[in-house]
Amino acid sequence: MKSSRGLTVVEVLVSLLILSFIVTTSLAIFFDRHDRLERAGQVVRAYQALANEAEVIRHVPFIELEPGESTTFQSGRAILYGFPDLETVVRIQETSIGLKEVLLTVRWNRGQRSAALTVLRTDTGGGQLW
């Protein structure tokens, strides 16, 4: 029988290569997960801001919804704090008599990311909610 005194240089180098591959891959996965969670949080906050603005639009009397485009949300943009290169758009169109389409859009990250919501308002002759 041959007695062994330890590991060869090749064995040590291969084990270090495997270990560095595992560590590098783990770090890449961790940072990718962090980026994905941040983007998902931004999408959730963007849709929450759109829902808030849709509620405000629902309470505006139909006759006061003037066709045109605006860059301000009446509900505010505090929930969108920290978004890079934020842009909000409210576009109102009268699609037919007694029907208005309100398109709410949030764009960020130089327009690469966006979320939109369309609200249809109809003139029922009633109160502000419908």
Buried (B, 14 or more C-beta within 10 A) or exposed (E): EEEEEEEEEEEEEEEEEEEEEEEEEEEEEEEEEEEEEEEEEBBEBBBEBBEBBBEBBEEBEBEEBEEEEEEEBEBEBEBBEEBEEBEBBBBBEBEEEEEBBBBBBBBBEEEEBBBBBEBEBEBEEEEEEE
